Amino acid sequence: MKKSAADLVIEGRDAIERNAWDEAFELLQAADEAGSLSATELEDLARSAWWSGDPESCINARERAFAGYARSEDPKRAAMVALALAEDHFHTSATALGHAWLKRAGDLLESEPESIENGHLTRTRAVIAFEADNDLAKAMELAKRAYELSAKFGDADLQAIALHDQGRITVAQGRVKDGMALMDQAMVAAVGGELGPQATGKIYCNMIDICEQLADYRRAGDWSDAAKRWCERAGHSSGIPGVCRIHRATIMRLRGEWASAEAEARRARDELGNYLDFSGEALYEIGEIRFHIGDYEQAEEAFHQAHGLGRDPQPGLALLELAQGNPEGARTLIAQSIADTESLLKRARLLPALVKIAIEQEQLEDAIAAADELQTAADEFGSEALKAHAAQALGAILLAEGKAEGAAEQLREATKLWRSIDLPYQAAGSRVLLARAYEQLGVIDSARLELTTARDSFEELGAMPDLRSAIETLNDLADGPIQGKRHTTALMFTDIVGSTSLIGAIGDDAWEHVLRWHDRKLRSMFAGHGGREIDNAGDGFFVSFQMPDAATSCAIDIQQTLSRQRHEQGFAPEVRIGLHAGEVTEVGVALSGEEVHKTARICGHAAGGEILASSSMIDQIETLRRGESRTLQLDGFAEPVEVVSVPWD
């Protein structure tokens, strides 16, 4: 028997009580189709839509609820719905609509007696004064007034949020200890289950945001773990948990857990795809991780997408431009972002990039000014990470000025601070600078020690560009021949087929464009599969992978990508790929030995668009489809080698 709208509403509200938001949304949608919902029931529909990640349905239901309250002459409830609509539109970047609904709420309450609804309106105005206008005095006045009203009318959710707001503003005023104490107090109520899910989510998100600005990653990690437990206890599977995942992704990235961090960020992006501001944050995190592993193409795409959703892609995009040899472009990007940022705390996260870029351009006066401001932020807000940033910036400047002794002192302090808060990538970066200072001082053994430690950290993290640079520098510091390290690895050679005739057909300029596209695209895929580029000889690459399946997956990805490019754009060069696995000798950045030559010879026998691999390597991959096998007599090898063509289409 078909259920009535009333029965569906009862079941939907029961699902809300169980935090089964998707179920509640489905039931209340069905109720809405079966009969006319009241304004209160439409609010329930809107709330379930929000938690289910459907802002369009949420806004539609709230607009109808607002109209219902307006018709019944209930200005207080209408005002609360108007405030919710204002927040909805701010989250979807419809700022003008957000401000219009905020004004509507104010107009409705203007002639009403003072009530808790005034408290919620005052709190919203406090947030705008703080986050949009950077008017800390006004924001504090409004936050305190919202707290007073919440206490007067007994609204525990608003009381905790307003207390939390006072903490955020206090931190921004430079009284970090006092502000964090207020925020911790509100967080205890939130994750302890004393508040509703909406209030809990707001408090958690703002807490982690402040921790990230302060670079107080230990506190952020502790509260992030607590919030995760709250999400699991409450049974939430979307909405605020998606935002939780963005913050967890940031913490994991900084702790060096890059694969897990990217998985969290991508899941958050999928959950929050309709919430533009949150989606932009998730994409920025993905960009940071892709950049650090050396996948510059995917990093750039993620940063640009984040920018399109309203998230400033700095400092990540500026540092990416620097890494790709465009220091002027990098400088323009970071300088504009800093100019658009008023808050010292928010500027502090941009200043280290400006120091690095300015030093690269030999504009030391600008680097010094940025480092001075960074030191001011470290003194005012006092977190260990800000102190480490300031020490590293000063150390890098002293190093550029040739003042190696002073540089070493600052960089030792930076390294110690990074290690104390367990940020391995930052610690490895300061060690590289410290090694350069030791080299200037002639303390070569100490330089080698710091570089070796940095190299090992970069290798463990998967930071391929930094790893290659550290190995090259370490090799330059070697005193005489280095004893090679023997290990087993998977090897890949690639080569563009018919490059000479192609140059003759399209000309030098067009060939250079094709080659740049080819190199960029393949490097992106090497990084995405954990490959380490060993050499780039003209129109081909030599790459190593830890495991045979990673090398094979990368090769398939390359051929499929080139095939799609031909289908969609009309042209892509034909590439042949040779794969093999065996024991090699590693000296500095180079790999050598008989197995390297064997891999190169296998590549030479591959046809255009073919992946040709040794049978001995393919035998190690159980799930791989095998194509045609054949036996080759390779130049320079007495024994024939069995190879397999790997299907990829």
Summary of the structure (lengths in Angstrom):
residues: 649
radius of gyration: 29.1
end to end distance: 50.5
largest distance: 96.8
contacts: 2326
relative contact order: 0.04
helix: 71%
strand: 8%
